[in-house]
Amino acid sequence: MSGRKIPDAAGYDPNRVLDAIMEKLHLKNDAALSRALEVAPPVISKIRHRTLPIGATILLRMHEVSNFSIRELRALMAVQPGNPAAA
């Protein structure tokens, strides 16, 4: 998927879940997040820029590392009403 963005209409905001995990784990930046999740830094960048969706494997890793439930993680990924990302 070189350069293709995930449609905004997908009702999906990956930054909310990444930021929530960073806050919960007291991480300073995406590099620290990539180390915590044991993924390469470009994976976090691609997720943030919506060129790579959060798949099942990384969702499970997020759950293991953060202790957020899968339901909580999925709710964090959903675009919230009034959120500028929804536009």
PyMOL Python script that loads the backbone (N, CA, C, O; Angstrom):
from pymol import cmd

cmd.read_pdbstr("""\
ATOM      1  N   MET A   1       0.841  -1.190   0.000  1.00  0.00           N
ATOM      2  CA  MET A   1       0.000   0.000   0.000  1.00  0.00           C
ATOM      3  C   MET A   1       0.875   1.239   0.000  1.00  0.00           C
ATOM      4  O   MET A   1       0.813   2.026   0.944  1.00  0.00           O
ATOM      5  N   SER A   2       1.640   1.425  -0.965  1.00  0.00           N
ATOM      6  CA  SER A   2       2.565   2.546  -0.982  1.00  0.00           C
ATOM      7  C   SER A   2       1.840   3.865  -1.168  1.00  0.00           C
ATOM      8  O   SER A   2       1.275   4.135  -2.228  1.00  0.00           O
ATOM      9  N   GLY A   3       1.864   4.690  -0.116  1.00  0.00           N
ATOM     10  CA  GLY A   3       1.315   6.027  -0.196  1.00  0.00           C
ATOM     11  C   GLY A   3      -0.199   6.139  -0.144  1.00  0.00           C
ATOM     12  O   GLY A   3      -0.723   7.251  -0.193  1.00  0.00           O
ATOM     13  N   ARG A   4      -0.910   5.045  -0.047  1.00  0.00           N
ATOM     14  CA  ARG A   4      -2.376   5.112  -0.004  1.00  0.00           C
ATOM     15  C   ARG A   4      -2.832   5.328   1.422  1.00  0.00           C
ATOM     16  O   ARG A   4      -2.362   4.669   2.349  1.00  0.00           O
ATOM     17  N   LYS A   5      -3.757   6.264   1.583  1.00  0.00           N
ATOM     18  CA  LYS A   5      -4.296   6.560   2.907  1.00  0.00           C
ATOM     19  C   LYS A   5      -5.559   5.752   3.150  1.00  0.00           C
ATOM     20  O   LYS A   5      -6.313   5.443   2.227  1.00  0.00           O
ATOM     21  N   ILE A   6      -5.767   5.421   4.412  1.00  0.00           N
ATOM     22  CA  ILE A   6      -7.017   4.796   4.820  1.00  0.00           C
ATOM     23  C   ILE A   6      -8.076   5.887   4.778  1.00  0.00           C
ATOM     24  O   ILE A   6      -7.846   6.972   5.311  1.00  0.00           O
ATOM     25  N   PRO A   7      -9.215   5.642   4.171  1.00  0.00           N
ATOM     26  CA  PRO A   7     -10.240   6.689   4.065  1.00  0.00           C
ATOM     27  C   PRO A   7     -10.664   7.224   5.426  1.00  0.00           C
ATOM     28  O   PRO A   7     -10.859   6.456   6.369  1.00  0.00           O
ATOM     29  N   ASP A   8     -10.807   8.547   5.525  1.00  0.00           N
ATOM     30  CA  ASP A   8     -11.259   9.166   6.769  1.00  0.00           C
ATOM     31  C   ASP A   8     -12.661   8.701   7.141  1.00  0.00           C
ATOM     32  O   ASP A   8     -13.017   8.661   8.318  1.00  0.00           O
ATOM     33  N   ALA A   9     -13.440   8.357   6.150  1.00  0.00           N
ATOM     34  CA  ALA A   9     -14.813   7.928   6.398  1.00  0.00           C
ATOM     35  C   ALA A   9     -14.874   6.584   7.113  1.00  0.00           C
ATOM     36  O   ALA A   9     -15.958   6.120   7.466  1.00  0.00           O
ATOM     37  N   ALA A  10     -13.728   5.958   7.328  1.00  0.00           N
ATOM     38  CA  ALA A  10     -13.700   4.659   7.990  1.00  0.00           C
ATOM     39  C   ALA A  10     -14.084   4.765   9.468  1.00  0.00           C
ATOM     40  O   ALA A  10     -14.230   3.743  10.139  1.00  0.00           O
ATOM     41  N   GLY A  11     -14.250   5.990   9.985  1.00  0.00           N
ATOM     42  CA  GLY A  11     -14.614   6.155  11.391  1.00  0.00           C
ATOM     43  C   GLY A  11     -13.499   5.732  12.312  1.00  0.00           C
ATOM     44  O   GLY A  11     -13.737   5.072  13.324  1.00  0.00           O
ATOM     45  N   TYR A  12     -12.281   6.107  11.967  1.00  0.00           N
ATOM     46  CA  TYR A  12     -11.104   5.559  12.608  1.00  0.00           C
ATOM     47  C   TYR A  12     -10.109   6.677  12.875  1.00  0.00           C
ATOM     48  O   TYR A  12      -9.740   7.419  11.964  1.00  0.00           O
ATOM     49  N   ASP A  13      -9.672   6.799  14.135  1.00  0.00           N
ATOM     50  CA  ASP A  13      -8.672   7.808  14.506  1.00  0.00           C
ATOM     51  C   ASP A  13      -7.558   7.122  15.287  1.00  0.00           C
ATOM     52  O   ASP A  13      -7.660   6.978  16.505  1.00  0.00           O
ATOM     53  N   PRO A  14      -6.493   6.695  14.603  1.00  0.00           N
ATOM     54  CA  PRO A  14      -5.434   5.944  15.281  1.00  0.00           C
ATOM     55  C   PRO A  14      -4.652   6.777  16.294  1.00  0.00           C
ATOM     56  O   PRO A  14      -4.085   6.222  17.235  1.00  0.00           O
ATOM     57  N   ASN A  15      -4.613   8.075  16.120  1.00  0.00           N
ATOM     58  CA  ASN A  15      -3.818   8.910  17.024  1.00  0.00           C
ATOM     59  C   ASN A  15      -4.348   8.874  18.452  1.00  0.00           C
ATOM     60  O   ASN A  15      -3.566   8.925  19.402  1.00  0.00           O
ATOM     61  N   ARG A  16      -5.642   8.790  18.615  1.00  0.00           N
ATOM     62  CA  ARG A  16      -6.217   8.745  19.970  1.00  0.00           C
ATOM     63  C   ARG A  16      -5.724   7.535  20.744  1.00  0.00           C
ATOM     64  O   ARG A  16      -5.363   7.658  21.914  1.00  0.00           O
ATOM     65  N   VAL A  17      -5.702   6.367  20.111  1.00  0.00           N
ATOM     66  CA  VAL A  17      -5.273   5.161  20.820  1.00  0.00           C
ATOM     67  C   VAL A  17      -3.771   5.197  21.087  1.00  0.00           C
ATOM     68  O   VAL A  17      -3.325   4.795  22.161  1.00  0.00           O
ATOM     69  N   LEU A  18      -2.995   5.670  20.127  1.00  0.00           N
ATOM     70  CA  LEU A  18      -1.547   5.763  20.339  1.00  0.00           C
ATOM     71  C   LEU A  18      -1.232   6.738  21.464  1.00  0.00           C
ATOM     72  O   LEU A  18      -0.402   6.452  22.327  1.00  0.00           O
ATOM     73  N   ASP A  19      -1.894   7.885  21.452  1.00  0.00           N
ATOM     74  CA  ASP A  19      -1.663   8.888  22.502  1.00  0.00           C
ATOM     75  C   ASP A  19      -2.100   8.377  23.874  1.00  0.00           C
ATOM     76  O   ASP A  19      -1.436   8.652  24.873  1.00  0.00           O
ATOM     77  N   ALA A  20      -3.201   7.644  23.933  1.00  0.00           N
ATOM     78  CA  ALA A  20      -3.685   7.110  25.210  1.00  0.00           C
ATOM     79  C   ALA A  20      -2.690   6.101  25.788  1.00  0.00           C
ATOM     80  O   ALA A  20      -2.445   6.082  26.994  1.00  0.00           O
ATOM     81  N   ILE A  21      -2.129   5.275  24.930  1.00  0.00           N
ATOM     82  CA  ILE A  21      -1.138   4.300  25.394  1.00  0.00           C
ATOM     83  C   ILE A  21       0.125   5.022  25.865  1.00  0.00           C
ATOM     84  O   ILE A  21       0.702   4.670  26.894  1.00  0.00           O
ATOM     85  N   MET A  22       0.546   6.032  25.107  1.00  0.00           N
ATOM     86  CA  MET A  22       1.724   6.805  25.513  1.00  0.00           C
ATOM     87  C   MET A  22       1.505   7.453  26.878  1.00  0.00           C
ATOM     88  O   MET A  22       2.399   7.452  27.724  1.00  0.00           O
ATOM     89  N   GLU A  23       0.326   8.000  27.082  1.00  0.00           N
ATOM     90  CA  GLU A  23       0.019   8.653  28.355  1.00  0.00           C
ATOM     91  C   GLU A  23       0.007   7.634  29.493  1.00  0.00           C
ATOM     92  O   GLU A  23       0.581   7.877  30.554  1.00  0.00           O
ATOM     93  N   LYS A  24      -0.643   6.504  29.271  1.00  0.00           N
ATOM     94  CA  LYS A  24      -0.745   5.489  30.322  1.00  0.00           C
ATOM     95  C   LYS A  24       0.621   4.932  30.712  1.00  0.00           C
ATOM     96  O   LYS A  24       0.872   4.655  31.885  1.00  0.00           O
ATOM     97  N   LEU A  25       1.507   4.770  29.719  1.00  0.00           N
ATOM     98  CA  LEU A  25       2.829   4.205  29.977  1.00  0.00           C
ATOM     99  C   LEU A  25       3.881   5.274  30.278  1.00  0.00           C
ATOM    100  O   LEU A  25       5.051   4.955  30.492  1.00  0.00           O
ATOM    101  N   HIS A  26       3.463   6.540  30.295  1.00  0.00           N
ATOM    102  CA  HIS A  26       4.367   7.672  30.556  1.00  0.00           C
ATOM    103  C   HIS A  26       5.537   7.698  29.563  1.00  0.00           C
ATOM    104  O   HIS A  26       6.697   7.844  29.948  1.00  0.00           O
ATOM    105  N   LEU A  27       5.201   7.554  28.288  1.00  0.00           N
ATOM    106  CA  LEU A  27       6.206   7.579  27.222  1.00  0.00           C
ATOM    107  C   LEU A  27       6.290   8.973  26.632  1.00  0.00           C
ATOM    108  O   LEU A  27       5.280   9.669  26.527  1.00  0.00           O
ATOM    109  N   LYS A  28       7.488   9.382  26.246  1.00  0.00           N
ATOM    110  CA  LYS A  28       7.696  10.748  25.769  1.00  0.00           C
ATOM    111  C   LYS A  28       7.435  10.929  24.281  1.00  0.00           C
ATOM    112  O   LYS A  28       7.056  12.017  23.847  1.00  0.00           O
ATOM    113  N   ASN A  29       7.634   9.871  23.492  1.00  0.00           N
ATOM    114  CA  ASN A  29       7.519  10.052  22.041  1.00  0.00           C
ATOM    115  C   ASN A  29       7.213   8.724  21.351  1.00  0.00           C
ATOM    116  O   ASN A  29       7.131   7.673  21.986  1.00  0.00           O
ATOM    117  N   ASP A  30       7.049   8.806  20.037  1.00  0.00           N
ATOM    118  CA  ASP A  30       6.704   7.621  19.258  1.00  0.00           C
ATOM    119  C   ASP A  30       7.827   6.591  19.240  1.00  0.00           C
ATOM    120  O   ASP A  30       7.561   5.394  19.125  1.00  0.00           O
ATOM    121  N   ALA A  31       9.074   7.034  19.353  1.00  0.00           N
ATOM    122  CA  ALA A  31      10.188   6.083  19.396  1.00  0.00           C
ATOM    123  C   ALA A  31      10.088   5.209  20.644  1.00  0.00           C
ATOM    124  O   ALA A  31      10.305   3.999  20.579  1.00  0.00           O
ATOM    125  N   ALA A  32       9.761   5.822  21.774  1.00  0.00           N
ATOM    126  CA  ALA A  32       9.579   5.057  23.012  1.00  0.00           C
ATOM    127  C   ALA A  32       8.373   4.122  22.889  1.00  0.00           C
ATOM    128  O   ALA A  32       8.402   2.997  23.389  1.00  0.00           O
ATOM    129  N   LEU A  33       7.321   4.589  22.226  1.00  0.00           N
ATOM    130  CA  LEU A  33       6.142   3.753  22.014  1.00  0.00           C
ATOM    131  C   LEU A  33       6.486   2.547  21.146  1.00  0.00           C
ATOM    132  O   LEU A  33       6.053   1.430  21.430  1.00  0.00           O
ATOM    133  N   SER A  34       7.254   2.768  20.102  1.00  0.00           N
ATOM    134  CA  SER A  34       7.631   1.650  19.226  1.00  0.00           C
ATOM    135  C   SER A  34       8.458   0.618  19.991  1.00  0.00           C
ATOM    136  O   SER A  34       8.306  -0.584  19.772  1.00  0.00           O
ATOM    137  N   ARG A  35       9.325   1.074  20.880  1.00  0.00           N
ATOM    138  CA  ARG A  35      10.101   0.127  21.697  1.00  0.00           C
ATOM    139  C   ARG A  35       9.182  -0.650  22.648  1.00  0.00           C
ATOM    140  O   ARG A  35       9.340  -1.859  22.815  1.00  0.00           O
ATOM    141  N   ALA A  36       8.225   0.044  23.267  1.00  0.00           N
ATOM    142  CA  ALA A  36       7.301  -0.615  24.192  1.00  0.00           C
ATOM    143  C   ALA A  36       6.450  -1.667  23.476  1.00  0.00           C
ATOM    144  O   ALA A  36       6.182  -2.737  24.021  1.00  0.00           O
ATOM    145  N   LEU A  37       6.032  -1.352  22.258  1.00  0.00           N
ATOM    146  CA  LEU A  37       5.197  -2.279  21.488  1.00  0.00           C
ATOM    147  C   LEU A  37       6.020  -3.300  20.705  1.00  0.00           C
ATOM    148  O   LEU A  37       5.478  -4.230  20.108  1.00  0.00           O
ATOM    149  N   GLU A  38       7.345  -3.106  20.719  1.00  0.00           N
ATOM    150  CA  GLU A  38       8.260  -3.982  19.997  1.00  0.00           C
ATOM    151  C   GLU A  38       7.965  -4.032  18.502  1.00  0.00           C
ATOM    152  O   GLU A  38       7.906  -5.100  17.892  1.00  0.00           O
ATOM    153  N   VAL A  39       7.780  -2.834  17.930  1.00  0.00           N
ATOM    154  CA  VAL A  39       7.615  -2.691  16.480  1.00  0.00           C
ATOM    155  C   VAL A  39       8.612  -1.651  16.002  1.00  0.00           C
ATOM    156  O   VAL A  39       9.108  -0.850  16.794  1.00  0.00           O
ATOM    157  N   ALA A  40       8.900  -1.662  14.730  1.00  0.00           N
ATOM    158  CA  ALA A  40       9.820  -0.684  14.158  1.00  0.00           C
ATOM    159  C   ALA A  40       9.175   0.704  14.180  1.00  0.00           C
ATOM    160  O   ALA A  40       7.964   0.822  13.990  1.00  0.00           O
ATOM    161  N   PRO A  41       9.968   1.756  14.410  1.00  0.00           N
ATOM    162  CA  PRO A  41       9.409   3.114  14.441  1.00  0.00           C
ATOM    163  C   PRO A  41       8.570   3.487  13.217  1.00  0.00           C
ATOM    164  O   PRO A  41       7.566   4.184  13.365  1.00  0.00           O
ATOM    165  N   PRO A  42       8.951   3.041  12.005  1.00  0.00           N
ATOM    166  CA  PRO A  42       8.094   3.392  10.854  1.00  0.00           C
ATOM    167  C   PRO A  42       6.669   2.841  10.951  1.00  0.00           C
ATOM    168  O   PRO A  42       5.756   3.395  10.339  1.00  0.00           O
ATOM    169  N   VAL A  43       6.468   1.770  11.703  1.00  0.00           N
ATOM    170  CA  VAL A  43       5.121   1.216  11.863  1.00  0.00           C
ATOM    171  C   VAL A  43       4.235   2.227  12.581  1.00  0.00           C
ATOM    172  O   VAL A  43       3.095   2.457  12.177  1.00  0.00           O
ATOM    173  N   ILE A  44       4.761   2.833  13.648  1.00  0.00           N
ATOM    174  CA  ILE A  44       3.988   3.843  14.384  1.00  0.00           C
ATOM    175  C   ILE A  44       3.705   5.039  13.478  1.00  0.00           C
ATOM    176  O   ILE A  44       2.592   5.564  13.463  1.00  0.00           O
ATOM    177  N   SER A  45       4.710   5.462  12.728  1.00  0.00           N
ATOM    178  CA  SER A  45       4.530   6.591  11.813  1.00  0.00           C
ATOM    179  C   SER A  45       3.457   6.291  10.765  1.00  0.00           C
ATOM    180  O   SER A  45       2.614   7.141  10.480  1.00  0.00           O
ATOM    181  N   LYS A  46       3.486   5.101  10.201  1.00  0.00           N
ATOM    182  CA  LYS A  46       2.489   4.731   9.185  1.00  0.00           C
ATOM    183  C   LYS A  46       1.088   4.663   9.773  1.00  0.00           C
ATOM    184  O   LYS A  46       0.115   5.034   9.116  1.00  0.00           O
ATOM    185  N   ILE A  47       0.984   4.187  11.016  1.00  0.00           N
ATOM    186  CA  ILE A  47      -0.325   4.154  11.672  1.00  0.00           C
ATOM    187  C   ILE A  47      -0.810   5.582  11.900  1.00  0.00           C
ATOM    188  O   ILE A  47      -1.967   5.894  11.619  1.00  0.00           O
ATOM    189  N   ARG A  48       0.066   6.456  12.407  1.00  0.00           N
ATOM    190  CA  ARG A  48      -0.310   7.859  12.664  1.00  0.00           C
ATOM    191  C   ARG A  48      -0.745   8.575  11.387  1.00  0.00           C
ATOM    192  O   ARG A  48      -1.671   9.387  11.411  1.00  0.00           O
ATOM    193  N   HIS A  49      -0.078   8.275  10.274  1.00  0.00           N
ATOM    194  CA  HIS A  49      -0.386   8.944   9.007  1.00  0.00           C
ATOM    195  C   HIS A  49      -1.443   8.194   8.200  1.00  0.00           C
ATOM    196  O   HIS A  49      -1.703   8.516   7.040  1.00  0.00           O
ATOM    197  N   ARG A  50      -2.044   7.197   8.830  1.00  0.00           N
ATOM    198  CA  ARG A  50      -3.154   6.437   8.249  1.00  0.00           C
ATOM    199  C   ARG A  50      -2.814   5.732   6.942  1.00  0.00           C
ATOM    200  O   ARG A  50      -3.665   5.593   6.063  1.00  0.00           O
ATOM    201  N   THR A  51      -1.574   5.291   6.822  1.00  0.00           N
ATOM    202  CA  THR A  51      -1.223   4.478   5.662  1.00  0.00           C
ATOM    203  C   THR A  51      -1.164   3.004   6.039  1.00  0.00           C
ATOM    204  O   THR A  51      -1.055   2.138   5.170  1.00  0.00           O
ATOM    205  N   LEU A  52      -1.239   2.719   7.347  1.00  0.00           N
ATOM    206  CA  LEU A  52      -1.258   1.345   7.844  1.00  0.00           C
ATOM    207  C   LEU A  52      -2.326   1.262   8.932  1.00  0.00           C
ATOM    208  O   LEU A  52      -2.265   2.006   9.911  1.00  0.00           O
ATOM    209  N   PRO A  53      -3.290   0.380   8.778  1.00  0.00           N
ATOM    210  CA  PRO A  53      -4.315   0.253   9.822  1.00  0.00           C
ATOM    211  C   PRO A  53      -3.761  -0.479  11.038  1.00  0.00           C
ATOM    212  O   PRO A  53      -2.757  -1.185  10.948  1.00  0.00           O
ATOM    213  N   ILE A  54      -4.419  -0.306  12.160  1.00  0.00           N
ATOM    214  CA  ILE A  54      -4.064  -1.072  13.347  1.00  0.00           C
ATOM    215  C   ILE A  54      -4.672  -2.453  13.163  1.00  0.00           C
ATOM    216  O   ILE A  54      -5.888  -2.626  13.243  1.00  0.00           O
ATOM    217  N   GLY A  55      -3.823  -3.419  12.918  1.00  0.00           N
ATOM    218  CA  GLY A  55      -4.275  -4.785  12.690  1.00  0.00           C
ATOM    219  C   GLY A  55      -4.409  -5.556  13.994  1.00  0.00           C
ATOM    220  O   GLY A  55      -4.119  -5.042  15.074  1.00  0.00           O
ATOM    221  N   ALA A  56      -4.851  -6.789  13.872  1.00  0.00           N
ATOM    222  CA  ALA A  56      -5.101  -7.633  15.039  1.00  0.00           C
ATOM    223  C   ALA A  56      -3.839  -7.860  15.865  1.00  0.00           C
ATOM    224  O   ALA A  56      -3.893  -7.832  17.095  1.00  0.00           O
ATOM    225  N   THR A  57      -2.715  -8.081  15.209  1.00  0.00           N
ATOM    226  CA  THR A  57      -1.479  -8.382  15.931  1.00  0.00           C
ATOM    227  C   THR A  57      -1.037  -7.208  16.785  1.00  0.00           C
ATOM    228  O   THR A  57      -0.711  -7.385  17.959  1.00  0.00           O
ATOM    229  N   ILE A  58      -1.021  -6.013  16.215  1.00  0.00           N
ATOM    230  CA  ILE A  58      -0.594  -4.855  17.000  1.00  0.00           C
ATOM    231  C   ILE A  58      -1.644  -4.476  18.035  1.00  0.00           C
ATOM    232  O   ILE A  58      -1.301  -3.979  19.108  1.00  0.00           O
ATOM    233  N   LEU A  59      -2.920  -4.703  17.729  1.00  0.00           N
ATOM    234  CA  LEU A  59      -3.977  -4.447  18.707  1.00  0.00           C
ATOM    235  C   LEU A  59      -3.784  -5.343  19.944  1.00  0.00           C
ATOM    236  O   LEU A  59      -3.927  -4.880  21.076  1.00  0.00           O
ATOM    237  N   LEU A  60      -3.465  -6.604  19.724  1.00  0.00           N
ATOM    238  CA  LEU A  60      -3.197  -7.504  20.849  1.00  0.00           C
ATOM    239  C   LEU A  60      -1.963  -7.070  21.631  1.00  0.00           C
ATOM    240  O   LEU A  60      -1.938  -7.150  22.859  1.00  0.00           O
ATOM    241  N   ARG A  61      -0.945  -6.613  20.916  1.00  0.00           N
ATOM    242  CA  ARG A  61       0.268  -6.141  21.603  1.00  0.00           C
ATOM    243  C   ARG A  61      -0.047  -4.894  22.426  1.00  0.00           C
ATOM    244  O   ARG A  61       0.451  -4.751  23.543  1.00  0.00           O
ATOM    245  N   MET A  62      -0.860  -4.001  21.893  1.00  0.00           N
ATOM    246  CA  MET A  62      -1.269  -2.810  22.639  1.00  0.00           C
ATOM    247  C   MET A  62      -1.994  -3.215  23.922  1.00  0.00           C
ATOM    248  O   MET A  62      -1.774  -2.634  24.984  1.00  0.00           O
ATOM    249  N   HIS A  63      -2.852  -4.209  23.807  1.00  0.00           N
ATOM    250  CA  HIS A  63      -3.595  -4.723  24.967  1.00  0.00           C
ATOM    251  C   HIS A  63      -2.631  -5.290  26.013  1.00  0.00           C
ATOM    252  O   HIS A  63      -2.758  -4.995  27.202  1.00  0.00           O
ATOM    253  N   GLU A  64      -1.679  -6.095  25.574  1.00  0.00           N
ATOM    254  CA  GLU A  64      -0.725  -6.720  26.494  1.00  0.00           C
ATOM    255  C   GLU A  64       0.116  -5.686  27.233  1.00  0.00           C
ATOM    256  O   GLU A  64       0.346  -5.807  28.436  1.00  0.00           O
ATOM    257  N   VAL A  65       0.571  -4.673  26.507  1.00  0.00           N
ATOM    258  CA  VAL A  65       1.480  -3.675  27.077  1.00  0.00           C
ATOM    259  C   VAL A  65       0.736  -2.674  27.963  1.00  0.00           C
ATOM    260  O   VAL A  65       1.242  -2.281  29.014  1.00  0.00           O
ATOM    261  N   SER A  66      -0.449  -2.264  27.548  1.00  0.00           N
ATOM    262  CA  SER A  66      -1.147  -1.167  28.236  1.00  0.00           C
ATOM    263  C   SER A  66      -2.163  -1.628  29.275  1.00  0.00           C
ATOM    264  O   SER A  66      -2.554  -0.856  30.151  1.00  0.00           O
ATOM    265  N   ASN A  67      -2.587  -2.874  29.180  1.00  0.00           N
ATOM    266  CA  ASN A  67      -3.673  -3.396  30.015  1.00  0.00           C
ATOM    267  C   ASN A  67      -5.017  -2.732  29.735  1.00  0.00           C
ATOM    268  O   ASN A  67      -5.956  -2.898  30.513  1.00  0.00           O
ATOM    269  N   PHE A  68      -5.128  -1.972  28.621  1.00  0.00           N
ATOM    270  CA  PHE A  68      -6.440  -1.542  28.150  1.00  0.00           C
ATOM    271  C   PHE A  68      -7.110  -2.788  27.594  1.00  0.00           C
ATOM    272  O   PHE A  68      -6.444  -3.631  26.993  1.00  0.00           O
ATOM    273  N   SER A  69      -8.412  -2.916  27.785  1.00  0.00           N
ATOM    274  CA  SER A  69      -9.118  -4.041  27.180  1.00  0.00           C
ATOM    275  C   SER A  69      -9.197  -3.806  25.669  1.00  0.00           C
ATOM    276  O   SER A  69      -9.042  -2.683  25.192  1.00  0.00           O
ATOM    277  N   ILE A  70      -9.439  -4.881  24.937  1.00  0.00           N
ATOM    278  CA  ILE A  70      -9.604  -4.748  23.485  1.00  0.00           C
ATOM    279  C   ILE A  70     -10.770  -3.813  23.194  1.00  0.00           C
ATOM    280  O   ILE A  70     -10.696  -2.993  22.278  1.00  0.00           O
ATOM    281  N   ARG A  71     -11.833  -3.930  23.960  1.00  0.00           N
ATOM    282  CA  ARG A  71     -12.998  -3.055  23.779  1.00  0.00           C
ATOM    283  C   ARG A  71     -12.601  -1.590  23.976  1.00  0.00           C
ATOM    284  O   ARG A  71     -13.019  -0.731  23.199  1.00  0.00           O
ATOM    285  N   GLU A  72     -11.794  -1.292  25.011  1.00  0.00           N
ATOM    286  CA  GLU A  72     -11.349   0.084  25.250  1.00  0.00           C
ATOM    287  C   GLU A  72     -10.483   0.591  24.098  1.00  0.00           C
ATOM    288  O   GLU A  72     -10.632   1.731  23.657  1.00  0.00           O
ATOM    289  N   LEU A  73      -9.581  -0.259  23.615  1.00  0.00           N
ATOM    290  CA  LEU A  73      -8.717   0.144  22.501  1.00  0.00           C
ATOM    291  C   LEU A  73      -9.542   0.437  21.254  1.00  0.00           C
ATOM    292  O   LEU A  73      -9.297   1.428  20.566  1.00  0.00           O
ATOM    293  N   ARG A  74     -10.508  -0.413  20.962  1.00  0.00           N
ATOM    294  CA  ARG A  74     -11.359  -0.195  19.785  1.00  0.00           C
ATOM    295  C   ARG A  74     -12.184   1.078  19.942  1.00  0.00           C
ATOM    296  O   ARG A  74     -12.385   1.813  18.974  1.00  0.00           O
ATOM    297  N   ALA A  75     -12.658   1.339  21.153  1.00  0.00           N
ATOM    298  CA  ALA A  75     -13.416   2.575  21.395  1.00  0.00           C
ATOM    299  C   ALA A  75     -12.522   3.798  21.217  1.00  0.00           C
ATOM    300  O   ALA A  75     -12.973   4.821  20.701  1.00  0.00           O
ATOM    301  N   LEU A  76     -11.274   3.706  21.632  1.00  0.00           N
ATOM    302  CA  LEU A  76     -10.337   4.821  21.456  1.00  0.00           C
ATOM    303  C   LEU A  76     -10.052   5.099  19.976  1.00  0.00           C
ATOM    304  O   LEU A  76      -9.799   6.240  19.592  1.00  0.00           O
ATOM    305  N   MET A  77     -10.093   4.059  19.158  1.00  0.00           N
ATOM    306  CA  MET A  77      -9.821   4.223  17.726  1.00  0.00           C
ATOM    307  C   MET A  77     -10.977   4.870  16.984  1.00  0.00           C
ATOM    308  O   MET A  77     -10.780   5.436  15.908  1.00  0.00           O
ATOM    309  N   ALA A  78     -12.170   4.796  17.536  1.00  0.00           N
ATOM    310  CA  ALA A  78     -13.346   5.336  16.852  1.00  0.00           C
ATOM    311  C   ALA A  78     -13.311   6.859  16.861  1.00  0.00           C
ATOM    312  O   ALA A  78     -12.931   7.475  17.857  1.00  0.00           O
ATOM    313  N   VAL A  79     -13.706   7.451  15.756  1.00  0.00           N
ATOM    314  CA  VAL A  79     -13.792   8.909  15.664  1.00  0.00           C
ATOM    315  C   VAL A  79     -14.919   9.373  16.567  1.00  0.00           C
ATOM    316  O   VAL A  79     -16.035   8.860  16.492  1.00  0.00           O
ATOM    317  N   GLN A  80     -14.627  10.339  17.415  1.00  0.00           N
ATOM    318  CA  GLN A  80     -15.606  10.871  18.350  1.00  0.00           C
ATOM    319  C   GLN A  80     -16.380  12.015  17.684  1.00  0.00           C
ATOM    320  O   GLN A  80     -15.799  12.770  16.904  1.00  0.00           O
ATOM    321  N   PRO A  81     -17.676  12.157  17.974  1.00  0.00           N
ATOM    322  CA  PRO A  81     -18.444  13.278  17.436  1.00  0.00           C
ATOM    323  C   PRO A  81     -17.803  14.608  17.834  1.00  0.00           C
ATOM    324  O   PRO A  81     -17.412  14.803  18.985  1.00  0.00           O
ATOM    325  N   GLY A  82     -17.704  15.501  16.884  1.00  0.00           N
ATOM    326  CA  GLY A  82     -17.109  16.812  17.131  1.00  0.00           C
ATOM    327  C   GLY A  82     -15.590  16.825  17.029  1.00  0.00           C
ATOM    328  O   GLY A  82     -14.967  17.877  17.178  1.00  0.00           O
ATOM    329  N   ASN A  83     -14.981  15.650  16.772  1.00  0.00           N
ATOM    330  CA  ASN A  83     -13.535  15.553  16.635  1.00  0.00           C
ATOM    331  C   ASN A  83     -13.153  16.050  15.249  1.00  0.00           C
ATOM    332  O   ASN A  83     -13.749  15.623  14.260  1.00  0.00           O
ATOM    333  N   PRO A  84     -12.164  16.951  15.154  1.00  0.00           N
ATOM    334  CA  PRO A  84     -11.751  17.452  13.839  1.00  0.00           C
ATOM    335  C   PRO A  84     -11.292  16.351  12.894  1.00  0.00           C
ATOM    336  O   PRO A  84     -11.359  16.524  11.677  1.00  0.00           O
ATOM    337  N   ALA A  85     -10.829  15.227  13.421  1.00  0.00           N
ATOM    338  CA  ALA A  85     -10.394  14.133  12.556  1.00  0.00           C
ATOM    339  C   ALA A  85     -11.558  13.531  11.794  1.00  0.00           C
ATOM    340  O   ALA A  85     -11.360  12.867  10.777  1.00  0.00           O
ATOM    341  N   ALA A  86     -12.766  13.756  12.276  1.00  0.00           N
ATOM    342  CA  ALA A  86     -13.943  13.212  11.609  1.00  0.00           C
ATOM    343  C   ALA A  86     -14.283  13.977  10.337  1.00  0.00           C
ATOM    344  O   ALA A  86     -15.015  13.475   9.484  1.00  0.00           O
ATOM    345  N   ALA A  87     -13.753  15.190  10.208  1.00  0.00           N
ATOM    346  CA  ALA A  87     -14.070  16.009   9.036  1.00  0.00           C
ATOM    347  C   ALA A  87     -13.291  15.598   7.821  1.00  0.00           C
ATOM    348  O   ALA A  87     -13.449  16.194   6.756  1.00  0.00           O
TER     349      ALA A  87
END
""", "prot")
cmd.dss("prot")
cmd.show_as("cartoon", "prot")
cmd.util.cbc("prot")
cmd.orient("prot")
